[in-house]
């Protein structure tokens, strides 16, 4: 590992790196930062989401001999955006850079980013993969298409004009980060997009090209959950936060519950030859159980319930959904009695039930620190 200069002056740059199962990449990244930033005072804060491969332990071992290296270990919390926000708020540097631990971001670009901020030519500098001299040649064709589609959606729905609002590699001033942090969502993986939207055009933006590198160790964290959270963030910001970020995922789970309901109902009637009331009851319970399990794993994974808390949560979810069903029927009947348009009444009832289930589930079942679900310590 390259020898780091003693950490003796005022920190000028803080590099915030969210991590989850990146133990092999961390020492390599620290080494690269030491080489790239040898002429400035810097620190790196790794924000670890309780990695299973002891990433936090590796970081702390490095920190024993290198005071530039710090670690924040998060327990019971998940998500890149939230990790980056915590890291930014813990930063000592006058400037803050966000980058990944997978070595795909070009650390040599940090000096050029810093120079632009030093001379006050911009408030935020973005490492772009989609301007002249940039490259994403390591992307598969599917990932290229998906990345470009996401960018077009963000530009169209949110009015963003930068070439790469989905970039995870950027730098801004600490005072900018501190002032905008309360407006940001700690859910999802696209913090830059949220910063740009939340700033409402007040930031001066500069973009620098870089070539997106190849991951050396570990596996990519890009999966279907990230896509769902991205769409949820788009909808939330496009509606002025009227529609919560989690609501899209919650609604998808609800749609899957309808499929489960119909499958179980069909099996109960055709194969088990149960009467309709019993079959419908079984199908309803199975659908609610499926919805709870999927929401616990995906929609509220950063607040996931386990053990006895999960059992309490399931019972509570049954109760919430039962009330939601009554609300659905009541609203639908009332609307149909006043305006006999079946699809309007059905849609309004379904939406009322969905909103009820979401709000109460969020505020009671999966609310962080809920003593009703988690029990008293």
N, C-alpha and C positions, 0 to 999 in steps of 0.2 A: 504493500500500500504506500502511496506517495506520502511523504512526510508533510504534515500540516504545520503551518507557522503558528506560533503561540497566539492564543486569543486574548490580546492585550488592549486593543483600542475599542472605541465605540463601534458597535455592529452597524454596518451600512446595509447589508443585504441579508435577509432571512429567506431561505429556500424551504417551502413547506411541501412535504411529500407524504401523501396518504398511502398506507400500506395494508395489505392483507395477504399473508402467505408469500412474502418476498424475501426470505432470509438469505438466499443466494445472491440476490441482486443488490442488497443494501451495501455490503462492503465495496462492491464495484462502483456503485454510484458515489459513495463518499470519496473514493479514490479519484474519480473523474472530476468531482467538484473541487477537490483540493488542487488539482492541476489547472483547471479552467479559471479558478478564482484566486489564484495565489497572490495577486496584486491588491486585493481588497480585503476588508474585514467582513467576514460572513459567518453565518451559522446555518445549520440545517435542522429542521424540526420534522421528525418522522411521526405521523399520527397513525397509530396502529389500531385497527378494529379487532383487537384480541385474536390475532392470528393463531392458527392451530399448529404452525410449524416453528413457534418460538421466535418469530421475527423480532418482537420487542426485546427479548433476551439478548439477541445478537446486537441490536442497536445500543443497548446499555453497556455491553462489553466494549464496544468501540468507543462509547462516550467516556469510559473510565480513563482512557489515554488521550482522547481528543475532545477537549471542552467545547469544540464547535458543534458537536453532535448531541442533540437532545431527543427525547422520546416522550410522547403522550400516548398512553395506552387506554383505550376506551373499552369499558365493560358494558355490555347490554345495549350498545348503540352500533348502528351500521350505516354505511353510505358515504360515498366519496365527497359529496357536497358538504355534509356536516363535518367530516374530518378536516376538510380544507378550511372551513370557517373557524373551527376551534384552533387550528394551527395559526391562522392569520391573527387571531385575537391574542395569541400567546407570543407573537413575534417581537423581538427586540430591535430588528433592523428598521432603518428609515424606509426601505423598499422591501417588497415581498414578492417572491416568485412562487408560482405554483407549477409543479411538474410531477410526472409519474415516476414510480420506482422501477419500472420495467426496462429502463435504459433506451426507450424508443424516442425520447425527447433529447434534443441536441443541447447538452449543457454548455457548449462553447458559445452558444447564442446569448447566454445570460449577460455577458459583458456589453454586447451591443444594445440589448434591452436597457441595461442600466444607464448607459451613456445617454440614451434618448430621454429618460426620465430625469437625469441629472441636469440637463440643459433646459428642462421644462418645455419640451416640444410635444409632450403627450401626458395624459393621466394614466393610461394603461397601454402596454405594449403586448401585442399578441403574436405568438409564434404560429404562423399560418402554413397549412399544408396545401393551399389552393391559390397561391399567387405565383407570379413569374419566379423561376428558379427554385420553387418548392417541389417536393416529390412525395408521392404515396405509392411508389412502385412496389413496395412490399405488401400492399393490400391485395387480397384476393379480389376477383371481379365482383363477387357478391358484396364484399365489404365496401368496395369503391362505390357501387351503385347505392347501397344503403346509406353511406356517409353523405353522398351528394344529395340524395332525397331528403335526408334530415336537415341539411343546410338550407335547401330550397324551402322546405316547410317553415323553418324558423324565420327565414328572410321574408316570406310571404305573409305569414300569420302575425308576426311580431314587428314587422317593419325594420328589421335589422339590415344594415348595408355592408357590414364587414364580410370578408371572403370566407372566414372560417369561425363562425360563432360557436361551433362545437369543439373548438380546440381546448385541450386540457393543459396547455403550456402558455403561461402569460405572466406579466409582472405589473405591479401597481404600487402606488405609494401607501405607506402604512395608514396615514390619515384618511385616505380614500377608502381603504378596506374597513377601517373602524367606523366610518360614517355610514357605509352602505350595508354593513353586516346585519343590522336589525331588520332590513327589508328582504333578506334572502331566505330561501327555503333550505332547510338542512336535509331535504329528501332529494334523491336522484343523483345523477352523475355529470350534469352539465352546468357547472357553476358559472362558467364564463357567460353563457347565454342568459342566466338569471341576473348576473351583474349588469350586463348591457341593457336588459329590459328595465331593471329596477332603477337604473341611473337616469332613465327617461331622456336620453340624448345629451346629458350634461357632461359626459366624459369626452375628452379629446383622445382619439384612438390612433395608434400607429400599428402597422403590421410588418413583420419581418418573415422572410421565407426560411424554411428549414426542410430537410429531408427526414421523413418519419422512419425511424430505425426499426431493427428487428429485435424482438424479445429474445433474450438469451436463456433465461431460466424462468420456471413457473409457467402458469397458464393465464390466458386472457380472462378478464372478469366480465367481458361483454356477453350478455345472455338475454333471454326474453324478458326478464324482470327489468333490465335497464331500458329496453325498448318501451315497455309499458310505462315506466316512470318518466321517460322522455316525453311521451305523448301526453301523459298527465300534466307535466310541467307546461307544455305548449298550450294545452287547453286552459289551465289555470291562468297563465299570464295573458293569453289572448282574450279572456273574459274578465280581465281586471281582478282576478282572484275570487270571482263569484263562485266558480266551480273549483273546489279544493283539489289539490294535486292527487291525493289518494283516491278520489271518487271514481276516476276512470278505471283503476285496477279493481276497486270494489264492485263496480258495475260489471266488469268482465267476469269476475268470480260469480256474481249473481246470475249471469247468463249461462255459465257452465252448470250452475245448480238447477236451472230449468231443464237442461239436457239430462242430468242425473235423475231428476224427478220423473221425466217421461219414460226413461229406460226402466227404472225400478217399478213404476206403475204398470208398464207393459208386462214385465216379468211376473209381477205379483198377480195380475189378472189372468195371463195366458198360461203360465207354467205352474204357479202355485194354486191357481183357481180360487183366490180369495175374493170375498165380496168387495164391492167398490170402496166402501167407507174404510175398511181395514187396509186395502191396497193403497188408497190415497193417503192415509195416515202414515203408512210405512214409507211411501215415496217422499212425503213431506219431511219426515224426520231424517231420512238419508240425504236429501238435498240440503237441509240446514247443516247437517254434520259435515258434508262435503264443503259447503261454503265456509264454515268456521275453520276447517283444516287448511284450506287454500288461502284464506285471508291471513291466517296465523303465520303461514310460511312465506307468502309473497307480499300481500298488501301492507301488513304490519310487521314485517320481518325484523325491523329495528326495535320492535317492542314485543317480540315473540314471547308467548306464554309457554311455560313448561311445567310438567309434573302436576301438582295439585292446583296450581294457578290455571293451567289449561283446562282441567276438569271443571273448576268454578266458571271459567270463561265460557265453556261450552254450554253449561246450564243457563248462564245469563244470556247467551246468544239465542238459545231456544226461546226465551221469554221475549227478547227484543223482537225477534222475527214474528212471533205470535201476535204481538201488538201491531207490528208493521202490516201483517196480513189483514187484521181488523181495520186498520186505517185505510188500506187499499180498497177493501170492499165498501167501507162507509163512504169514502170520497167518491168512488165510482158510482155508487147508487144515487148519491145526492146530485151529482152532475147529470146523470142520465135522466133523473126525474125532472130536472129543470130544462135540459136540452138533450132530447133523446138521440144523440149521435154516439153510437156504440163505441167506435174507435177512440173518440175523444175522451169518453168516460173511462174506458179501459186504460188509455195512456196516462191520464191524470191520476188514476188510482195507483197504477204501477209506479209512477214517478214519486208519488207521496210515500208509498211504502218503502221505496229504495232510499229516499232521502232520510226518512225516519230511521231505518236500519243503519245507515251510514253514520248519522250524527250520534245516535246513542251508542253504537259500537265504538266509535272513536272516543267519545267522552267518558265511557264507563268501562267497556270490556277491555279495550287496549290502551286505556289512558295510562301514561307513565306514572308510577307511584300509587296506583289505585289500590287502596287497602281492601276494598271489597273483593277484588279478584286475587290479589297476591297474598292476602292475609296480613295480619299485624306482626311486626317484628318483635 
